[in-house]
Amino acid sequence: MTHDDVIRFPVSCPICRKEVITEYRRPDVVGALLNDRPIRLYAPCCDKTWTAAYIEMQQIRAYFDATRRDDPSRTVSTDPRETRDD
């Protein structure tokens, strides 16, 4: 997997609150954000998985949007409220 294939963002373990950087495949994150599907998060410190809460989804969206700003060729909006005027 190349750097462009993944998105990295921090998650906080719901048990011990330790923050770790995780990475997910970019297409999986884009699909979840576009289709308002939940993302399962994982914290290896306590071997805990959970479904991202609304605030966590917003933070993931913000990290994804930041990676798009770094690469102007990525024009996919992950905000389902946005419409394109083509």
N, C-alpha and C positions, 0 to 999 in steps of 0.2 A: 504494500500500500504506500503510495507516495503522500507527501505533505498535502497536496491538493485534494486528496481523496478523503481526508479526515478533518474534523473540526474538534478542537480541544477546548475544554472549559472546566472550571472548578466545580466540584460537588462537595457538599458538607454531609458527612455521615450523620444520619439521624440518631445514632446511638451515642457515639463518643464526640461528635461535632468536629472531628478532624477534617480538614479540607484537603482534598487531593485533586490533581488534574487528571481528567479522564479524556478519552478520545472515542469518537463514534464516526462511523462512515458518513461522509457528507450527504450522500443520497438518502440515507435513512433519516437524518435530521431534517433535511429539506422536505421530505415526504410527510413527516410527522407535523412539521410546522404549517405546511400548506393545507393539509387535510385535517388539522386540529385533532391529531391522534396523540395519545400519550406516549411518552418516552420512558422506558425503564432505565433507572439509574442504578449504579453499583458502587459501593464503597468497599474496597478490598480490606481495609483495616479491621472491619468487623464482619466481613463476608455478608454484607447486607444489600439486598435489592429492594427497590421501591419505585412506585410510579411518581414521576415528577409532578409536583404540585403546580398550581397556576403560576405562582411567583417564580418557581424554578424554570418553567417553560418560558416565561418572559425574559429571564436571565440568559437562557440558551439562545433565544431569538436575538438578544442584544449582542452576544458573542458572535453569532453567525453574521449579523449585520455588520459588525466591525470587520470581519474577514472580507466581506464584500467590498467595503470601502477601500481596503488594501489592494483590491483587484477590480478595477472598473469594468472589466469584461464580464464579470458575473452580474447579470441583471435580473435574476429571479427574485421577486419579492416574496417574502414568507409571511407577509401580513395579509390574511384572508380578506380584510376590509378594503385593501387597495385594489383598484381596477386599472387596467391598462387602456390607454386611448390610442389604439393603433389605427 
